[in-house]
């Protein structure tokens, strides 16, 4: 089922996502080291880990965009135009 991995990542907290990203980066380093020393049996594992890192980064970025968009829309919802102060 496509998108299953991304859906699972969206359920995690920000701290869990960062932790998982760091873990995947360490795993990628180890896989590259094994490749360089000729000990890596399955070279497709590198691609899988790179894609996992990209999925995590995408979810983190989507959350960042949502937060920025909500902050930008907050003044509009309160009746003021963005970038202007209301006169009282």
C-alpha positions in Angstrom: 0.0 0.0 0.0 1.7 3.3 -1.1 2.0 6.0 1.5 1.8 3.5 4.4 5.3 4.5 5.6 4.5 8.2 5.4 1.2 7.8 7.2 3.1 6.0 10.0 5.6 8.8 10.2 2.8 11.5 10.5 1.6 9.8 13.7 4.9 10.4 15.4 5.8 13.4 17.5 8.5 15.9 16.3 11.0 14.5 18.8 10.4 11.0 17.6 10.8 12.1 14.0 14.2 13.8 14.8 15.3 10.7 16.7 14.3 8.4 13.8 16.1 10.7 11.3 19.3 10.6 13.4 19.1 6.9 13.6 18.6 6.5 9.9 21.6 8.8 9.2 23.8 6.6 11.4 22.6 3.5 9.6 23.3 5.2 6.3 26.8 6.0 7.4 27.4 2.4 8.5 26.0 1.0 5.2 28.3 3.3 3.2 31.2 2.3 5.3 30.4 -1.4 4.7 30.1 -0.6 0.9 33.5 1.0 0.9 35.1 -1.9 2.7 33.4 -4.5 0.6 31.3 -6.0 3.4 27.9 -4.8 2.1 25.9 -7.7 0.7 22.7 -5.8 -0.2 23.5 -2.5 -1.9 19.8 -1.7 -2.2 19.7 -1.1 1.5 21.4 2.2 1.0 18.6 3.4 -1.3 15.9 2.3 1.2 17.6 4.2 4.0 18.0 7.3 1.9 14.3 7.2 1.0 13.4 6.8 4.7 15.4 9.9 5.5 13.7 11.8 2.7 10.3 10.7 4.0 11.1 11.9 7.5 12.4 15.2 6.2 9.3 15.7 4.1 7.0 15.1 7.1 9.0 17.6 9.2 8.9 20.2 6.4 5.1 19.7 6.0 4.6 20.4 9.7 6.9 23.5 9.5 4.8 24.8 6.6 1.6 24.2 8.5 2.9 26.1 11.5 4.1 29.1 9.4 0.8 29.2 7.4 -1.2 29.2 10.7 0.9 32.0 12.1 0.4 34.0 8.9 -3.3 33.5 8.9 -3.8 34.3 12.6 -3.9 38.1 12.0 -6.3 37.8 9.1 -8.7 35.7 11.2 -8.6 38.4 13.9 -9.7 41.1 11.4 -6.3 42.7 10.7 -4.3 42.6 7.5 -1.0 40.9 7.6 1.9 43.3 8.3 -0.3 46.0 9.7 -1.2 46.9 13.2 -4.8 47.5 14.2 -5.7 51.0 15.4 -7.4 51.2 18.8 
